[in-house]
Amino acid sequence: MTKAEIVANISEKSGIEKADVLRVVEDFMKEVKGALESDKNVYLRGFGSFIIKTRAEKTGRNISKNTTIKIPAHNIPSFKPAKVFSEGVKKNVPVK
């Protein structure tokens, strides 16, 4: 599902203009991004958490040059779904 589809669905269900919904969705994404860039986690009860994970320094390989490189420690954004969210998704998995 794309951002445009999300905006269209919310607009259709709520009766709010697409332009207004788009502005709210983009502002929400900016707030989440800004919080994570400021080392703050975002918790949305019943949905999940946008959190920052720290990756430790590690050794990697550049296979084209056959050399070893050091990959420094760094932070990455991550999403951890709420239990209710995960259970809802699990119920939709077909049994083989």
PyRosetta script that sets phi, psi and omega in degrees:
from pyrosetta import init, pose_from_sequence

init()
pose = pose_from_sequence("MTKAEIVANISEKSGIEKADVLRVVEDFMKEVKGALESDKNVYLRGFGSFIIKTRAEKTGRNISKNTTIKIPAHNIPSFKPAKVFSEGVKKNVPVK")
pose.set_psi(1, 134.2)
pose.set_omega(1, -178.9)
pose.set_phi(2, -95.6)
pose.set_psi(2, 168.4)
pose.set_omega(2, 177.5)
pose.set_phi(3, -60.5)
pose.set_psi(3, -39.8)
pose.set_omega(3, 179.8)
pose.set_phi(4, -61.7)
pose.set_psi(4, -39.8)
pose.set_omega(4, 178.3)
pose.set_phi(5, -67.9)
pose.set_psi(5, -38.5)
pose.set_omega(5, 177.5)
pose.set_phi(6, -62.8)
pose.set_psi(6, -46.5)
pose.set_omega(6, 180.0)
pose.set_phi(7, -61.3)
pose.set_psi(7, -44.5)
pose.set_omega(7, -179.6)
pose.set_phi(8, -62.9)
pose.set_psi(8, -43.1)
pose.set_omega(8, -179.9)
pose.set_phi(9, -64.1)
pose.set_psi(9, -45.3)
pose.set_omega(9, -179.6)
pose.set_phi(10, -65.4)
pose.set_psi(10, -41.6)
pose.set_omega(10, 179.0)
pose.set_phi(11, -61.2)
pose.set_psi(11, -44.0)
pose.set_omega(11, -179.5)
pose.set_phi(12, -65.2)
pose.set_psi(12, -43.4)
pose.set_omega(12, -177.4)
pose.set_phi(13, -72.8)
pose.set_psi(13, -33.3)
pose.set_omega(13, -174.6)
pose.set_phi(14, -98.7)
pose.set_psi(14, -19.6)
pose.set_omega(14, -177.9)
pose.set_phi(15, 81.2)
pose.set_psi(15, 9.7)
pose.set_omega(15, 178.9)
pose.set_phi(16, -89.6)
pose.set_psi(16, 145.3)
pose.set_omega(16, 179.8)
pose.set_phi(17, -57.2)
pose.set_psi(17, 143.7)
pose.set_omega(17, 179.8)
pose.set_phi(18, -57.7)
pose.set_psi(18, -39.3)
pose.set_omega(18, -179.0)
pose.set_phi(19, -61.8)
pose.set_psi(19, -40.1)
pose.set_omega(19, 179.3)
pose.set_phi(20, -69.0)
pose.set_psi(20, -41.3)
pose.set_omega(20, 178.7)
pose.set_phi(21, -64.7)
pose.set_psi(21, -43.0)
pose.set_omega(21, 178.9)
pose.set_phi(22, -59.3)
pose.set_psi(22, -43.1)
pose.set_omega(22, 179.3)
pose.set_phi(23, -61.1)
pose.set_psi(23, -42.8)
pose.set_omega(23, -180.0)
pose.set_phi(24, -66.8)
pose.set_psi(24, -43.9)
pose.set_omega(24, 180.0)
pose.set_phi(25, -62.7)
pose.set_psi(25, -44.5)
pose.set_omega(25, 179.3)
pose.set_phi(26, -66.2)
pose.set_psi(26, -39.0)
pose.set_omega(26, 176.9)
pose.set_phi(27, -64.5)
pose.set_psi(27, -38.5)
pose.set_omega(27, 176.9)
pose.set_phi(28, -60.9)
pose.set_psi(28, -46.0)
pose.set_omega(28, -179.6)
pose.set_phi(29, -64.1)
pose.set_psi(29, -38.3)
pose.set_omega(29, 177.4)
pose.set_phi(30, -63.7)
pose.set_psi(30, -40.5)
pose.set_omega(30, 179.7)
pose.set_phi(31, -64.6)
pose.set_psi(31, -43.8)
pose.set_omega(31, 178.7)
pose.set_phi(32, -63.4)
pose.set_psi(32, -47.1)
pose.set_omega(32, -180.0)
pose.set_phi(33, -61.1)
pose.set_psi(33, -45.5)
pose.set_omega(33, 179.8)
pose.set_phi(34, -62.1)
pose.set_psi(34, -40.6)
pose.set_omega(34, 178.8)
pose.set_phi(35, -64.3)
pose.set_psi(35, -45.0)
pose.set_omega(35, -179.7)
pose.set_phi(36, -65.7)
pose.set_psi(36, -38.4)
pose.set_omega(36, 177.2)
pose.set_phi(37, -65.2)
pose.set_psi(37, -25.4)
pose.set_omega(37, 178.5)
pose.set_phi(38, -92.9)
pose.set_psi(38, 15.8)
pose.set_omega(38, -179.8)
pose.set_phi(39, 64.0)
pose.set_psi(39, 31.6)
pose.set_omega(39, 177.1)
pose.set_phi(40, -114.6)
pose.set_psi(40, 134.3)
pose.set_omega(40, 175.3)
pose.set_phi(41, -81.9)
pose.set_psi(41, 155.8)
pose.set_omega(41, 179.1)
pose.set_phi(42, -118.5)
pose.set_psi(42, 121.3)
pose.set_omega(42, -178.0)
pose.set_phi(43, -111.7)
pose.set_psi(43, 121.7)
pose.set_omega(43, 177.9)
pose.set_phi(44, -118.4)
pose.set_psi(44, 99.6)
pose.set_omega(44, -176.0)
pose.set_phi(45, -55.2)
pose.set_psi(45, 130.6)
pose.set_omega(45, 179.8)
pose.set_phi(46, 84.5)
pose.set_psi(46, -8.5)
pose.set_omega(46, 179.6)
pose.set_phi(47, -116.8)
pose.set_psi(47, -59.9)
pose.set_omega(47, 179.3)
pose.set_phi(48, 159.6)
pose.set_psi(48, -171.8)
pose.set_omega(48, -177.5)
pose.set_phi(49, -128.6)
pose.set_psi(49, 135.5)
pose.set_omega(49, 170.4)
pose.set_phi(50, -94.6)
pose.set_psi(50, 115.3)
pose.set_omega(50, -174.1)
pose.set_phi(51, -125.6)
pose.set_psi(51, 164.6)
pose.set_omega(51, 177.4)
pose.set_phi(52, -105.3)
pose.set_psi(52, 126.6)
pose.set_omega(52, 175.7)
pose.set_phi(53, -109.9)
pose.set_psi(53, 143.5)
pose.set_omega(53, 178.5)
pose.set_phi(54, -104.0)
pose.set_psi(54, 125.5)
pose.set_omega(54, 176.2)
pose.set_phi(55, -94.4)
pose.set_psi(55, 133.7)
pose.set_omega(55, 179.7)
pose.set_phi(56, -73.8)
pose.set_psi(56, 159.6)
pose.set_omega(56, 175.1)
pose.set_phi(57, -63.9)
pose.set_psi(57, 143.1)
pose.set_omega(57, 179.4)
pose.set_phi(58, -148.5)
pose.set_psi(58, 166.7)
pose.set_omega(58, 178.3)
pose.set_phi(59, -99.7)
pose.set_psi(59, 132.1)
pose.set_omega(59, 178.2)
pose.set_phi(60, -122.9)
pose.set_psi(60, 178.2)
pose.set_omega(60, -179.4)
pose.set_phi(61, -128.3)
pose.set_psi(61, 137.4)
pose.set_omega(61, 170.5)
pose.set_phi(62, -97.5)
pose.set_psi(62, 98.2)
pose.set_omega(62, -171.9)
pose.set_phi(63, -70.2)
pose.set_psi(63, -24.6)
pose.set_omega(63, 179.1)
pose.set_phi(64, -70.3)
pose.set_psi(64, -32.1)
pose.set_omega(64, 178.8)
pose.set_phi(65, -104.5)
pose.set_psi(65, -4.7)
pose.set_omega(65, -178.1)
pose.set_phi(66, 55.0)
pose.set_psi(66, 48.2)
pose.set_omega(66, 178.9)
pose.set_phi(67, -124.7)
pose.set_psi(67, 159.6)
pose.set_omega(67, 176.6)
pose.set_phi(68, -97.6)
pose.set_psi(68, 137.3)
pose.set_omega(68, 177.4)
pose.set_phi(69, -127.8)
pose.set_psi(69, 153.0)
pose.set_omega(69, 175.7)
pose.set_phi(70, -96.9)
pose.set_psi(70, 128.2)
pose.set_omega(70, 175.3)
pose.set_phi(71, -100.3)
pose.set_psi(71, 114.8)
pose.set_omega(71, -175.2)
pose.set_phi(72, -68.6)
pose.set_psi(72, 160.9)
pose.set_omega(72, 175.4)
pose.set_phi(73, -62.4)
pose.set_psi(73, 143.0)
pose.set_omega(73, -179.2)
pose.set_phi(74, -156.0)
pose.set_psi(74, 161.9)
pose.set_omega(74, 178.1)
pose.set_phi(75, -97.8)
pose.set_psi(75, 147.0)
pose.set_omega(75, 174.7)
pose.set_phi(76, -133.9)
pose.set_psi(76, 146.3)
pose.set_omega(76, 175.1)
pose.set_phi(77, -76.4)
pose.set_psi(77, 149.0)
pose.set_omega(77, 179.8)
pose.set_phi(78, -146.5)
pose.set_psi(78, 156.5)
pose.set_omega(78, 176.4)
pose.set_phi(79, -120.5)
pose.set_psi(79, 129.0)
pose.set_omega(79, 176.8)
pose.set_phi(80, -116.5)
pose.set_psi(80, 110.6)
pose.set_omega(80, -177.9)
pose.set_phi(81, -69.1)
pose.set_psi(81, 150.1)
pose.set_omega(81, 175.7)
pose.set_phi(82, -69.1)
pose.set_psi(82, 159.3)
pose.set_omega(82, -178.2)
pose.set_phi(83, -58.3)
pose.set_psi(83, -42.5)
pose.set_omega(83, 179.5)
pose.set_phi(84, -62.2)
pose.set_psi(84, -39.9)
pose.set_omega(84, 178.8)
pose.set_phi(85, -62.7)
pose.set_psi(85, -50.4)
pose.set_omega(85, -178.7)
pose.set_phi(86, -61.2)
pose.set_psi(86, -42.7)
pose.set_omega(86, -179.7)
pose.set_phi(87, -64.8)
pose.set_psi(87, -37.4)
pose.set_omega(87, 178.2)
pose.set_phi(88, -65.1)
pose.set_psi(88, -38.3)
pose.set_omega(88, 179.0)
pose.set_phi(89, -71.4)
pose.set_psi(89, -39.9)
pose.set_omega(89, -179.7)
pose.set_phi(90, -61.4)
pose.set_psi(90, -34.3)
pose.set_omega(90, -177.8)
pose.set_phi(91, -66.4)
pose.set_psi(91, -22.3)
pose.set_omega(91, -177.2)
pose.set_phi(92, -91.5)
pose.set_psi(92, 7.2)
pose.set_omega(92, 179.7)
pose.set_phi(93, -85.4)
pose.set_psi(93, 124.0)
pose.set_omega(93, 178.5)
pose.set_phi(94, -68.4)
pose.set_psi(94, 143.1)
pose.set_omega(94, 178.9)
pose.set_phi(95, -84.5)
pose.set_psi(95, 131.6)
pose.set_omega(95, -178.5)
pose.set_phi(96, -90.8)
pose.dump_pdb("model.pdb")
